[in-house]
């Protein structure tokens, strides 16, 4: 699998940095490449947008992300995904100001857009 195989949009389900691994959010993750073949990531979760940049090697995708919260603070973190195949990413993440006792988790499945919509 190459970095080019990961480009596209994924449906995501995840949980925040809390004790329970219960699903607390759903959204879309879109991966693209910049001119240097680095990953550009964009998460859309409800009306919340997060952006990140990262790299890929040996079926591992690492993305440094950031977002502005409602209180206008900038939050930063890192997400790490094991690329099961080009359609499934299984990951965990942590924010600088998140609960250090726990990791967030995220499971991503490629959204197939190759068909016609009726």
N, C-alpha and C positions, 0 to 999 in steps of 0.2 A: 504494500500500500504506500502511496506517495502523498505528499501534502496536497497535491491537486485533487486527489480523490475525496478530500474532506470538504471541499468548497460546496456551499449550498445552505439550505435552511433546515432546521431541526425543531421538532416539537419537544419541549422540555417539561419535566416535572422535577421538583426539588423540595428540599427542606432547608430552613435556615439553621444558623449555628445555635441549636438548642438541644436539650437532652433527648427529645423524641426524634425519630427518623420519619415521622408521619409527613406526608406530602403537604406542604404549606403554600406552594405556588406552582403556577403553570405559565408557559409563555413560548416564545420563539427565540431561537439562537440562529443568527445568520453569520456564516464564515465566508470571508473572501480573502484575496491576497493583495499585498501592495507590490510595488515595482521591484522589491528585493525578495519576493517570495516569503514574506513574513505574514502571519495570520492577522487579519483584522476581524474582530468579533463585535457583534452588536446583539445584546439581549433586549427583548421587549417583553416586559412582564406587567400586565395591565397597562397603565399609562406611564409606567416607569421605564426609562431607557438607561442601559449601562453599556459602556464601550470598553474595548480592550485590544491589546496587541500581544502576539505570542509567537511561538515556534513549535515545531513538530520534529520528533526523532524517535525511531524504534517503537512506533505505535503509541507514543505518549505525546499529548498535546498540552502545552502549558500556556496560560493566558493571564497576563497582568491586567486587571480591570479597574475601572473607577466610575463613580457616578456622583451626581449632586443630589443630596437629599432635600426633603421639603424644608428643612431648616437652613438650607443653602450651604451646608457643610459638604466638602468633598471627601468621599470615602473611597479607600483603595483596598485591593485584595488580590489574591491569586487563585486561579482555578486550574485544576489538573485533571485531565481526562485520559482514561485508558481507551484507546480506539479498538473496540471489539472487532469491527469491520467498518467499511466506509459508510454504513448506515446507522451504526449504534455507537454512542459514546457514553461511557460510564465514569462519572467524576465526583470529585469533592473539592471544596473551596473554603477559604478563610479570609475574613476581612481584618484589617488592622485593629479596628475598634470592636470587633465581634467578641463573643464569649470565648476565651481561650481554652476552655475545657472541652469544646465541641467543634466539629467540622460540619459545614453545610454539605449536602449531597445533591447531585444533579444527574439525571438520566435523560439522554437525548436520542431521539429517533428521527431519521431523515424524513422530511416531507417530500413525497414524490409529486413533482409538478409536471411530469412528462405526458400526462393524459389530457384529454379534452374535458372541459367543464360544461355540463348541460344545465 
